[in-house]
Amino acid sequence: MTNFSVSERVMTPEELESALRGIGAERYHNLHPFHKLLHSGKLRRGQVQAWALNRYYYQSQIPVKDAALIARLPTPELRRAWRTRLVDHDGDAPGTGGIARWLKLVEGVGLDPAYVQSTEGLLPATRFAVDAYVHFVSERSILEGIASSLTELFSPTIIAERVPNMLANYDYITKETLAYFTPRLTQAPRDAEFALSYVKQHATTREQQAAVLAALRFKCDVLWAQLDALYFAYVSPGLIPPGAFVPEDHVQASA
Amino acid sequence: MTNFSVSERVMTPEELESALRGIGAERYHNLHPFHKLLHSGKLRRGQVQAWALNRYYYQSQIPVKDAALIARLPTPELRRAWRTRLVDHDGDAPGTGGIARWLKLVEGVGLDPAYVQSTEGLLPATRFAVDAYVHFVSERSILEGIASSLTELFSPTIIAERVPNMLANYDYITKETLAYFTPRLTQAPRDAEFALSYVKQHATTREQQAAVLAALRFKCDVLWAQLDALYFAYVSPGLIPPGAFVPEDHVQASA
């Protein structure tokens, strides 16, 4: 994070966009083996539960990081534009919004939403990664905070792969369970377009461009590290850290 | 972290100490399989390098978290007592102190200290866990900040196991390479005694006692998560995250 290479010259906005997309092609978490297992139906129910439980914490902190960014944005126009994200995740009324829909998913895979909301069974590595994202957005420049959201450029691809495959491959997963993802297919591109255009317009020095690329790499690390931790605890070697959620069907792989 | 159970009644200072020691007996990272491999000579050189490289980042941030705590301590007496930790880790002159000794270890296992100091090859999960510790000490109560240092109660045991075993089991590791650990055998008990006595004296309500126990659990999680990440990336399944250090002798286990 603190180290990023600075290119020899200032990139054009199009070159910067292309470099950002290149990071996604190399580091976005659709490439992680945990997602390949999740989508292809190869996970036991307890492993899908562990994914839903841990990812809940990420979902729950998205409005926190968005509010931290809004608090630092200088104009009503910018704050208004970013505020749509709060509405998307927190909703307009009880039971609406992305977090509430994620809790439906949690319930659909057989977990008690209150247990998940307590974060008692959370992997510490999930907490550390997600909190790192909130701190990053709270402490770094506005430009870096906005750039770190750009993984949304790549999320429609993974959702388009996830939803039909999970529906086909797990008999206990229904369209209602996966309802979280439907609005994301339009929200994410709208948000990513705004953030990308902001970044292309405001990252005009070599240092700013390097910082923007590093911010997106950092965010890819945040997502990737969560899947590493899931894979380690629940797939192979299957060593669940002390205190974390233990699925009923857990099997420790021979190390 | 935000969730901790509060006991039915206030514990005596001795009961609190015993509960703290119980957490160590269950969760301290001497119990982690990565350490068993490290000490028994079962790691390849590249795996020992990955350990030294990642643990360097932890070492480098210890004075940062200690300074963050000192900045919040209210009296010269307390700040003076805690200042000895800064001296231990940062030294009194170039080349002295714990961080410099850790860089000797890094060199002794065949890594370029400048590369390690750049943190370029660091596992993101290491950064997230260590930064979580710094943030915890900066943001939580002084009592929790002090309690989170109490893993030092348990470190002499692991050092007494580590040093002779690593010397016996790896021919390229010398006493000079492991010089970091020698002063820790006296520093850690002195520091832990101070912190333990502070905590026993100041955690006088059920809520404070619960917070103190949660702080030590949190710190055990910080240490444990670092070993989980090392094991995942470098032992099994051996999936190194994008951008992290790749040892020359790396072998990916069959998943």
Chai-1 contact restraints between the chains, C-beta under 6 A:
chainA,res_idxA,chainB,res_idxB,connection_type,confidence,min_distance_angstrom,max_distance_angstrom,comment,restraint_id
A,N3,B,S118,contact,1.0,0.0,6.0,A-B,restraint_1
A,N3,B,E120,contact,1.0,0.0,6.0,A-B,restraint_2
A,R27,B,P242,contact,1.0,0.0,6.0,A-B,restraint_3
A,S118,B,N3,contact,1.0,0.0,6.0,A-B,restraint_4
A,E120,B,N3,contact,1.0,0.0,6.0,A-B,restraint_5
A,P124,B,D221,contact,1.0,0.0,6.0,A-B,restraint_6
A,P124,B,A225,contact,1.0,0.0,6.0,A-B,restraint_7
A,A125,B,A125,contact,1.0,0.0,6.0,A-B,restraint_8
A,A125,B,A225,contact,1.0,0.0,6.0,A-B,restraint_9
A,F128,B,F128,contact,1.0,0.0,6.0,A-B,restraint_10
A,F128,B,A129,contact,1.0,0.0,6.0,A-B,restraint_11
A,F128,B,A132,contact,1.0,0.0,6.0,A-B,restraint_12
A,A129,B,F128,contact,1.0,0.0,6.0,A-B,restraint_13
A,D131,B,A132,contact,1.0,0.0,6.0,A-B,restraint_14
A,A132,B,F128,contact,1.0,0.0,6.0,A-B,restraint_15
A,A132,B,D131,contact,1.0,0.0,6.0,A-B,restraint_16
A,D221,B,P124,contact,1.0,0.0,6.0,A-B,restraint_17
A,W224,B,P241,contact,1.0,0.0,6.0,A-B,restraint_18
A,A225,B,P124,contact,1.0,0.0,6.0,A-B,restraint_19
A,A225,B,A125,contact,1.0,0.0,6.0,A-B,restraint_20
A,D228,B,F232,contact,1.0,0.0,6.0,A-B,restraint_21
A,F232,B,D228,contact,1.0,0.0,6.0,A-B,restraint_22
A,F232,B,F232,contact,1.0,0.0,6.0,A-B,restraint_23
A,S236,B,P237,contact,1.0,0.0,6.0,A-B,restraint_24
A,P237,B,S236,contact,1.0,0.0,6.0,A-B,restraint_25
A,P241,B,W224,contact,1.0,0.0,6.0,A-B,restraint_26
A,P242,B,R27,contact,1.0,0.0,6.0,A-B,restraint_27
